Amino acid sequence: MDISERKVGRITVVNVQGQAIINAQPERLSQLVGNHLKSGERLFVVNLSDCYRMDSTGLGELIKSQKLVSDYEGVLKLACVPLRLRGLIVVTNLNEVLEIFDSEQAAINSFGA
């Protein structure tokens, strides 16, 4: 699993690529989010367009990241979730706590940026 990040205004966009599975160190996502929260950032978009596989560990990291952001009174949104992963997110009801957008730009625009 590869993670890259960039800033779009005051929003941190995190790109997750590859497999978010136990042996791919998915905990790097929540670590990255936690580091940004400690430095005062509060708005996040996680782009999953290039994430083609996720297991329960990867899903747990999304939940952990959401919880961290919520604890800091921030907002985390998902963008470009592939159909296969979207099904997993819906089945686990994670879509009840995370907004999902079809495009990264739509997620960014939803912050009013």
TORKELO-772215 format. One record per atom (N, C-alpha, C, O): chain; atom name; residue number from 1; z, y, x negated. Coordinates in nm, 2 decimals, padded with zeros to 4 digits. Example, Ala and Ser with C-alpha at 12.3 -4.5 7.8 and 13.67 -1.06 7.14 Angstrom:
BEGIN
(A,N,1,(00.78,-00.57,-01.32))
(A,CA,1,(00.78,-00.45,-01.23))
(A,C,1,(00.78,-00.33,-01.32))
(A,O,1,(00.85,-00.33,-01.42))
(A,N,2,(00.71,-00.22,-01.28))
(A,CA,2,(00.71,-00.11,-01.37))
(A,C,2,(00.79,00.00,-01.29))
(A,O,2,(00.80,00.11,-01.34))
This chain:
BEGIN
(A,N,1,(00.00,-00.12,-00.08))
(A,CA,1,(00.00,00.00,00.00))
(A,C,1,(00.00,00.12,-00.09))
(A,O,1,(00.08,00.14,-00.18))
(A,N,2,(-00.09,00.21,-00.06))
(A,CA,2,(-00.10,00.34,-00.14))
(A,C,2,(-00.06,00.45,-00.04))
(A,O,2,(-00.09,00.45,00.08))
(A,N,3,(00.02,00.55,-00.09))
(A,CA,3,(00.06,00.66,-00.01))
(A,C,3,(00.02,00.79,-00.09))
(A,O,3,(00.04,00.80,-00.21))
(A,N,4,(-00.05,00.88,-00.02))
(A,CA,4,(-00.08,01.01,-00.08))
(A,C,4,(-00.04,01.11,00.02))
(A,O,4,(-00.01,01.08,00.14))
(A,N,5,(-00.02,01.23,-00.03))
(A,CA,5,(00.03,01.34,00.06))
(A,C,5,(-00.04,01.47,00.03))
(A,O,5,(-00.10,01.49,-00.08))
(A,N,6,(-00.04,01.56,00.12))
(A,CA,6,(-00.09,01.69,00.10))
(A,C,6,(-00.03,01.79,00.20))
(A,O,6,(00.02,01.74,00.31))
(A,N,7,(-00.04,01.91,00.18))
(A,CA,7,(00.02,02.01,00.27))
(A,C,7,(-00.10,02.08,00.35))
(A,O,7,(-00.20,02.11,00.29))
(A,N,8,(-00.08,02.10,00.47))
(A,CA,8,(-00.17,02.17,00.56))
(A,C,8,(-00.08,02.28,00.63))
(A,O,8,(-00.02,02.25,00.73))
(A,N,9,(-00.08,02.40,00.57))
(A,CA,9,(00.01,02.50,00.61))
(A,C,9,(00.15,02.45,00.59))
(A,O,9,(00.19,02.42,00.47))
(A,N,10,(00.23,02.44,00.69))
(A,CA,10,(00.37,02.40,00.68))
(A,C,10,(00.39,02.25,00.71))
(A,O,10,(00.50,02.20,00.72))
(A,N,11,(00.28,02.18,00.73))
(A,CA,11,(00.28,02.04,00.77))
(A,C,11,(00.25,01.95,00.65))
(A,O,11,(00.16,01.98,00.58))
(A,N,12,(00.33,01.85,00.64))
(A,CA,12,(00.31,01.75,00.53))
(A,C,12,(00.23,01.63,00.59))
(A,O,12,(00.28,01.57,00.69))
(A,N,13,(00.11,01.61,00.54))
(A,CA,13,(00.03,01.50,00.59))
(A,C,13,(00.04,01.39,00.49))
(A,O,13,(00.01,01.40,00.37))
(A,N,14,(00.08,01.27,00.54))
(A,CA,14,(00.10,01.15,00.46))
(A,C,14,(-00.01,01.05,00.50))
(A,O,14,(-00.01,01.01,00.61))
(A,N,15,(-00.09,01.01,00.40))
(A,CA,15,(-00.19,00.91,00.42))
(A,C,15,(-00.14,00.77,00.37))
(A,O,15,(-00.10,00.76,00.26))
(A,N,16,(-00.14,00.67,00.46))
(A,CA,16,(-00.10,00.54,00.43))
(A,C,16,(-00.23,00.45,00.42))
(A,O,16,(-00.30,00.45,00.52))
(A,N,17,(-00.25,00.39,00.31))
(A,CA,17,(-00.37,00.31,00.29))
(A,C,17,(-00.33,00.17,00.25))
(A,O,17,(-00.24,00.14,00.18))
(A,N,18,(-00.41,00.07,00.30))
(A,CA,18,(-00.39,-00.07,00.26))
(A,C,18,(-00.30,-00.13,00.36))
(A,O,18,(-00.31,-00.11,00.48))
(A,N,19,(-00.21,-00.22,00.31))
(A,CA,19,(-00.13,-00.30,00.39))
(A,C,19,(00.02,-00.25,00.38))
(A,O,19,(00.07,-00.24,00.27))
(A,N,20,(00.08,-00.22,00.49))
(A,CA,20,(00.22,-00.18,00.50))
(A,C,20,(00.30,-00.31,00.53))
(A,O,20,(00.35,-00.33,00.64))
(A,N,21,(00.31,-00.39,00.43))
(A,CA,21,(00.38,-00.52,00.45))
(A,C,21,(00.49,-00.53,00.34))
(A,O,21,(00.50,-00.45,00.25))
(A,N,22,(00.58,-00.63,00.36))
(A,CA,22,(00.70,-00.64,00.28))
(A,C,22,(00.67,-00.64,00.13))
(A,O,22,(00.75,-00.57,00.06))
(A,N,23,(00.57,-00.70,00.08))
(A,CA,23,(00.55,-00.71,-00.07))
(A,C,23,(00.47,-00.59,-00.12))
(A,O,23,(00.43,-00.59,-00.24))
(A,N,24,(00.44,-00.49,-00.03))
(A,CA,24,(00.36,-00.38,-00.07))
(A,C,24,(00.45,-00.25,-00.08))
(A,O,24,(00.40,-00.14,-00.09))
(A,N,25,(00.58,-00.27,-00.08))
(A,CA,25,(00.68,-00.17,-00.09))
(A,C,25,(00.67,-00.06,00.01))
(A,O,25,(00.65,00.06,-00.02))
(A,N,26,(00.67,-00.09,00.14))
(A,CA,26,(00.65,00.01,00.24))
(A,C,26,(00.77,00.11,00.25))
(A,O,26,(00.76,00.21,00.31))
(A,N,27,(00.88,00.08,00.18))
(A,CA,27,(01.00,00.17,00.18))
(A,C,27,(00.96,00.30,00.11))
(A,O,27,(01.04,00.40,00.13))
(A,N,28,(00.85,00.31,00.04))
(A,CA,28,(00.81,00.43,-00.02))
(A,C,28,(00.78,00.54,00.08))
(A,O,28,(00.80,00.66,00.05))
(A,N,29,(00.74,00.50,00.20))
(A,CA,29,(00.72,00.60,00.31))
(A,C,29,(00.84,00.67,00.34))
(A,O,29,(00.85,00.80,00.34))
(A,N,30,(00.95,00.60,00.37))
(A,CA,30,(01.07,00.67,00.41))
(A,C,30,(01.14,00.74,00.30))
(A,O,30,(01.20,00.85,00.32))
(A,N,31,(01.12,00.70,00.17))
(A,CA,31,(01.17,00.77,00.06))
(A,C,31,(01.09,00.90,00.04))
(A,O,31,(01.16,01.00,00.01))
(A,N,32,(00.96,00.90,00.06))
(A,CA,32,(00.88,01.02,00.05))
(A,C,32,(00.93,01.12,00.15))
(A,O,32,(00.95,01.24,00.12))
(A,N,33,(00.94,01.07,00.28))
(A,CA,33,(00.98,01.16,00.39))
(A,C,33,(01.12,01.22,00.36))
(A,O,33,(01.14,01.34,00.38))
(A,N,34,(01.21,01.13,00.32))
(A,CA,34,(01.34,01.18,00.29))
(A,C,34,(01.35,01.29,00.18))
(A,O,34,(01.42,01.38,00.19))
(A,N,35,(01.26,01.27,00.08))
(A,CA,35,(01.26,01.37,-00.03))
(A,C,35,(01.21,01.51,00.02))
(A,O,35,(01.26,01.61,-00.01))
(A,N,36,(01.11,01.50,00.11))
(A,CA,36,(01.05,01.62,00.17))
(A,C,36,(01.16,01.69,00.26))
(A,O,36,(01.17,01.81,00.26))
(A,N,37,(01.23,01.61,00.34))
(A,CA,37,(01.33,01.66,00.42))
(A,C,37,(01.44,01.73,00.34))
(A,O,37,(01.49,01.84,00.38))
(A,N,38,(01.48,01.68,00.23))
(A,CA,38,(01.58,01.74,00.15))
(A,C,38,(01.54,01.87,00.09))
(A,O,38,(01.62,01.96,00.06))
(A,N,39,(01.41,01.89,00.07))
(A,CA,39,(01.36,02.01,00.02))
(A,C,39,(01.32,02.11,00.13))
(A,O,39,(01.27,02.22,00.11))
(A,N,40,(01.36,02.08,00.26))
(A,CA,40,(01.35,02.17,00.37))
(A,C,40,(01.22,02.16,00.46))
(A,O,40,(01.21,02.23,00.55))
(A,N,41,(01.14,02.06,00.43))
(A,CA,41,(01.02,02.04,00.51))
(A,C,41,(01.06,01.96,00.64))
(A,O,41,(01.15,01.87,00.63))
(A,N,42,(01.00,01.99,00.75))
(A,CA,42,(01.04,01.93,00.88))
(A,C,42,(00.92,01.88,00.96))
(A,O,42,(00.95,01.81,01.06))
(A,N,43,(00.80,01.91,00.93))
(A,CA,43,(00.69,01.87,01.01))
(A,C,43,(00.60,01.77,00.93))
(A,O,43,(00.56,01.80,00.82))
(A,N,44,(00.57,01.65,01.00))
(A,CA,44,(00.50,01.55,00.93))
(A,C,44,(00.39,01.49,01.02))
(A,O,44,(00.42,01.47,01.14))
(A,N,45,(00.28,01.45,00.96))
(A,CA,45,(00.18,01.37,01.03))
(A,C,45,(00.15,01.26,00.93))
(A,O,45,(00.12,01.27,00.82))
(A,N,46,(00.16,01.14,00.99))
(A,CA,46,(00.13,01.01,00.91))
(A,C,46,(00.00,00.96,00.96))
(A,O,46,(-00.02,00.92,01.07))
(A,N,47,(-00.10,00.97,00.87))
(A,CA,47,(-00.24,00.93,00.90))
(A,C,47,(-00.25,00.78,00.86))
(A,O,47,(-00.23,00.74,00.74))
(A,N,48,(-00.28,00.70,00.96))
(A,CA,48,(-00.29,00.55,00.94))
(A,C,48,(-00.43,00.50,00.94))
(A,O,48,(-00.45,00.38,00.95))
(A,N,49,(-00.53,00.59,00.93))
(A,CA,49,(-00.67,00.55,00.94))
(A,C,49,(-00.71,00.44,00.85))
(A,O,49,(-00.80,00.36,00.88))
(A,N,50,(-00.65,00.44,00.73))
(A,CA,50,(-00.69,00.34,00.62))
(A,C,50,(-00.58,00.23,00.60))
(A,O,50,(-00.58,00.16,00.51))
(A,N,51,(-00.49,00.22,00.70))
(A,CA,51,(-00.39,00.12,00.70))
(A,C,51,(-00.44,00.00,00.79))
(A,O,51,(-00.44,00.02,00.91))
(A,N,52,(-00.48,-00.11,00.73))
(A,CA,52,(-00.54,-00.21,00.81))
(A,C,52,(-00.45,-00.33,00.84))
(A,O,52,(-00.49,-00.42,00.91))
(A,N,53,(-00.32,-00.32,00.79))
(A,CA,53,(-00.23,-00.43,00.83))
(A,C,53,(-00.09,-00.38,00.81))
(A,O,53,(-00.06,-00.30,00.72))
(A,N,54,(00.00,-00.42,00.91))
(A,CA,54,(00.14,-00.37,00.91))
(A,C,54,(00.22,-00.49,00.96))
(A,O,54,(00.19,-00.55,01.07))
(A,N,55,(00.33,-00.52,00.89))
(A,CA,55,(00.42,-00.63,00.94))
(A,C,55,(00.55,-00.56,00.99))
(A,O,55,(00.55,-00.43,01.00))
(A,N,56,(00.65,-00.64,01.02))
(A,CA,56,(00.77,-00.58,01.08))
(A,C,56,(00.84,-00.49,00.98))
(A,O,56,(00.91,-00.39,01.02))
(A,N,57,(00.82,-00.51,00.85))
(A,CA,57,(00.88,-00.43,00.75))
(A,C,57,(00.81,-00.29,00.75))
(A,O,57,(00.88,-00.19,00.74))
(A,N,58,(00.68,-00.29,00.75))
(A,CA,58,(00.61,-00.16,00.76))
(A,C,58,(00.65,-00.09,00.89))
(A,O,58,(00.66,00.04,00.89))
(A,N,59,(00.65,-00.16,01.00))
(A,CA,59,(00.69,-00.10,01.13))
(A,C,59,(00.83,-00.04,01.12))
(A,O,59,(00.86,00.07,01.17))
(A,N,60,(00.92,-00.11,01.05))
(A,CA,60,(01.06,-00.07,01.03))
(A,C,60,(01.06,00.06,00.95))
(A,O,60,(01.15,00.15,00.98))
(A,N,61,(00.97,00.08,00.86))
(A,CA,61,(00.97,00.20,00.78))
(A,C,61,(00.92,00.32,00.86))
(A,O,61,(00.97,00.43,00.84))
(A,N,62,(00.83,00.29,00.95))
(A,CA,62,(00.79,00.40,01.05))
(A,C,62,(00.91,00.45,01.13))
(A,O,62,(00.94,00.56,01.15))
(A,N,63,(00.99,00.35,01.18))
(A,CA,63,(01.10,00.38,01.26))
(A,C,63,(01.21,00.45,01.18))
(A,O,63,(01.27,00.55,01.22))
(A,N,64,(01.23,00.40,01.05))
(A,CA,64,(01.33,00.47,00.97))
(A,C,64,(01.29,00.61,00.93))
(A,O,64,(01.37,00.70,00.94))
(A,N,65,(01.16,00.63,00.91))
(A,CA,65,(01.11,00.77,00.88))
(A,C,65,(01.13,00.86,01.00))
(A,O,65,(01.17,00.97,00.99))
(A,N,66,(01.10,00.81,01.12))
(A,CA,66,(01.12,00.88,01.24))
(A,C,66,(01.26,00.92,01.26))
(A,O,66,(01.29,01.03,01.30))
(A,N,67,(01.35,00.83,01.23))
(A,CA,67,(01.50,00.85,01.25))
(A,C,67,(01.54,00.96,01.15))
(A,O,67,(01.62,01.05,01.18))
(A,N,68,(01.50,00.95,01.02))
(A,CA,68,(01.53,01.05,00.92))
(A,C,68,(01.49,01.19,00.97))
(A,O,68,(01.56,01.28,00.96))
(A,N,69,(01.36,01.20,01.01))
(A,CA,69,(01.30,01.33,01.05))
(A,C,69,(01.38,01.38,01.17))
(A,O,69,(01.41,01.50,01.18))
(A,N,70,(01.41,01.29,01.27))
(A,CA,70,(01.49,01.34,01.38))
(A,C,70,(01.63,01.38,01.34))
(A,O,70,(01.68,01.48,01.40))
(A,N,71,(01.69,01.32,01.25))
(A,CA,71,(01.82,01.36,01.20))
(A,C,71,(01.82,01.50,01.14))
(A,O,71,(01.92,01.57,01.15))
(A,N,72,(01.71,01.54,01.08))
(A,CA,72,(01.69,01.67,01.03))
(A,C,72,(01.63,01.77,01.12))
(A,O,72,(01.59,01.88,01.08))
(A,N,73,(01.62,01.73,01.25))
(A,CA,73,(01.56,01.81,01.36))
(A,C,73,(01.42,01.85,01.33))
(A,O,73,(01.37,01.96,01.35))
(A,N,74,(01.35,01.75,01.27))
(A,CA,74,(01.20,01.77,01.24))
(A,C,74,(01.12,01.69,01.34))
(A,O,74,(01.17,01.63,01.44))
(A,N,75,(00.99,01.68,01.31))
(A,CA,75,(00.90,01.61,01.40))
(A,C,75,(00.80,01.53,01.32))
(A,O,75,(00.74,01.58,01.22))
(A,N,76,(00.78,01.40,01.35))
(A,CA,76,(00.69,01.32,01.29))
(A,C,76,(00.59,01.27,01.39))
(A,O,76,(00.63,01.22,01.50))
(A,N,77,(00.46,01.28,01.36))
(A,CA,77,(00.36,01.23,01.45))
(A,C,77,(00.26,01.14,01.38))
(A,O,77,(00.25,01.15,01.26))
(A,N,78,(00.20,01.05,01.45))
(A,CA,78,(00.10,00.96,01.40))
(A,C,78,(-00.04,01.00,01.43))
(A,O,78,(-00.06,01.06,01.54))
(A,N,79,(-00.13,00.98,01.34))
(A,CA,79,(-00.27,01.01,01.36))
(A,C,79,(-00.36,00.90,01.32))
(A,O,79,(-00.33,00.82,01.22))
(A,N,80,(-00.47,00.88,01.38))
(A,CA,80,(-00.58,00.79,01.35))
(A,C,80,(-00.53,00.65,01.34))
(A,O,80,(-00.56,00.58,01.24))
(A,N,81,(-00.45,00.60,01.43))
(A,CA,81,(-00.39,00.47,01.43))
(A,C,81,(-00.50,00.37,01.47))
(A,O,81,(-00.55,00.38,01.58))
(A,N,82,(-00.54,00.28,01.38))
(A,CA,82,(-00.64,00.18,01.42))
(A,C,82,(-00.59,00.10,01.54))
(A,O,82,(-00.47,00.08,01.56))
(A,N,83,(-00.69,00.05,01.61))
(A,CA,83,(-00.66,-00.02,01.74))
(A,C,83,(-00.56,-00.14,01.72))
(A,O,83,(-00.47,-00.16,01.80))
(A,N,84,(-00.58,-00.21,01.61))
(A,CA,84,(-00.49,-00.33,01.59))
(A,C,84,(-00.35,-00.28,01.57))
(A,O,84,(-00.25,-00.34,01.63))
(A,N,85,(-00.33,-00.17,01.49))
(A,CA,85,(-00.19,-00.12,01.47))
(A,C,85,(-00.14,-00.05,01.60))
(A,O,85,(-00.02,-00.06,01.62))
(A,N,86,(-00.23,00.01,01.67))
(A,CA,86,(-00.18,00.08,01.79))
(A,C,86,(-00.12,-00.02,01.89))
(A,O,86,(-00.03,00.01,01.96))
(A,N,87,(-00.19,-00.14,01.90))
(A,CA,87,(-00.13,-00.25,01.98))
(A,C,87,(00.01,-00.28,01.94))
(A,O,87,(00.09,-00.30,02.03))
(A,N,88,(00.03,-00.30,01.81))
(A,CA,88,(00.17,-00.33,01.76))
(A,C,88,(00.27,-00.22,01.80))
(A,O,88,(00.38,-00.25,01.84))
(A,N,89,(00.22,-00.10,01.78))
(A,CA,89,(00.31,00.02,01.81))
(A,C,89,(00.34,00.02,01.96))
(A,O,89,(00.46,00.05,02.00))
(A,N,90,(00.25,00.00,02.05))
(A,CA,90,(00.27,00.00,02.19))
(A,C,90,(00.36,-00.12,02.23))
(A,O,90,(00.45,-00.10,02.31))
(A,N,91,(00.33,-00.24,02.18))
(A,CA,91,(00.41,-00.36,02.22))
(A,C,91,(00.56,-00.34,02.18))
(A,O,91,(00.65,-00.39,02.25))
(A,N,92,(00.58,-00.27,02.07))
(A,CA,92,(00.72,-00.24,02.03))
(A,C,92,(00.78,-00.12,02.09))
(A,O,92,(00.90,-00.08,02.05))
(A,N,93,(00.71,-00.05,02.17))
(A,CA,93,(00.75,00.07,02.24))
(A,C,93,(00.78,00.19,02.15))
(A,O,93,(00.85,00.28,02.18))
(A,N,94,(00.73,00.18,02.03))
(A,CA,94,(00.74,00.29,01.93))
(A,C,94,(00.66,00.41,01.98))
(A,O,94,(00.70,00.53,01.94))
(A,N,95,(00.56,00.39,02.07))
(A,CA,95,(00.49,00.50,02.12))
(A,C,95,(00.58,00.59,02.22))
(A,O,95,(00.54,00.70,02.26))
(A,N,96,(00.69,00.54,02.25))
(A,CA,96,(00.79,00.61,02.34))
(A,C,96,(00.86,00.72,02.26))
(A,O,96,(00.90,00.82,02.31))
(A,N,97,(00.87,00.71,02.12))
(A,CA,97,(00.94,00.80,02.04))
(A,C,97,(00.84,00.88,01.94))
(A,O,97,(00.88,00.98,01.89))
(A,N,98,(00.72,00.83,01.92))
(A,CA,98,(00.63,00.89,01.83))
(A,C,98,(00.50,00.93,01.91))
(A,O,98,(00.44,00.85,01.98))
(A,N,99,(00.46,01.05,01.89))
(A,CA,99,(00.33,01.09,01.95))
(A,C,99,(00.22,01.03,01.86))
(A,O,99,(00.23,01.04,01.74))
(A,N,100,(00.11,00.99,01.93))
(A,CA,100,(00.00,00.93,01.86))
(A,C,100,(-00.12,01.01,01.90))
(A,O,100,(-00.15,01.04,02.01))
(A,N,101,(-00.20,01.06,01.79))
(A,CA,101,(-00.32,01.14,01.81))
(A,C,101,(-00.44,01.06,01.76))
(A,O,101,(-00.43,00.99,01.66))
(A,N,102,(-00.55,01.08,01.82))
(A,CA,102,(-00.67,01.02,01.78))
(A,C,102,(-00.73,01.07,01.65))
(A,O,102,(-00.79,01.00,01.57))
(A,N,103,(-00.70,01.20,01.62))
(A,CA,103,(-00.75,01.25,01.49))
(A,C,103,(-00.63,01.33,01.42))
(A,O,103,(-00.53,01.37,01.48))
(A,N,104,(-00.65,01.34,01.29))
(A,CA,104,(-00.55,01.41,01.21))
(A,C,104,(-00.54,01.56,01.26))
(A,O,104,(-00.44,01.62,01.27))
(A,N,105,(-00.66,01.61,01.28))
(A,CA,105,(-00.67,01.76,01.32))
(A,C,105,(-00.60,01.78,01.45))
(A,O,105,(-00.53,01.88,01.47))
(A,N,106,(-00.61,01.69,01.55))
(A,CA,106,(-00.54,01.70,01.67))
(A,C,106,(-00.39,01.70,01.66))
(A,O,106,(-00.32,01.77,01.72))
(A,N,107,(-00.34,01.61,01.57))
(A,CA,107,(-00.20,01.60,01.54))
(A,C,107,(-00.15,01.73,01.48))
(A,O,107,(-00.04,01.79,01.51))
(A,N,108,(-00.23,01.79,01.38))
(A,CA,108,(-00.19,01.91,01.32))
(A,C,108,(-00.19,02.03,01.42))
(A,O,108,(-00.10,02.11,01.42))
(A,N,109,(-00.29,02.03,01.50))
(A,CA,109,(-00.30,02.14,01.60))
(A,C,109,(-00.19,02.13,01.70))
(A,O,109,(-00.15,02.23,01.76))
(A,N,110,(-00.13,02.01,01.73))
(A,CA,110,(-00.03,02.00,01.83))
(A,C,110,(00.10,02.07,01.78))
(A,O,110,(00.19,02.09,01.86))
(A,N,111,(00.11,02.10,01.65))
(A,CA,111,(00.23,02.18,01.61))
(A,C,111,(00.21,02.33,01.63))
(A,O,111,(00.30,02.41,01.61))
(A,N,112,(00.09,02.37,01.68))
(A,CA,112,(00.07,02.51,01.70))
(A,C,112,(00.03,02.58,01.57))
(A,O,112,(00.05,02.70,01.56))
(A,N,113,(-00.01,02.50,01.47))
(A,CA,113,(-00.04,02.56,01.34))
(A,C,113,(-00.18,02.63,01.34))
(A,O,113,(-00.22,02.68,01.24))
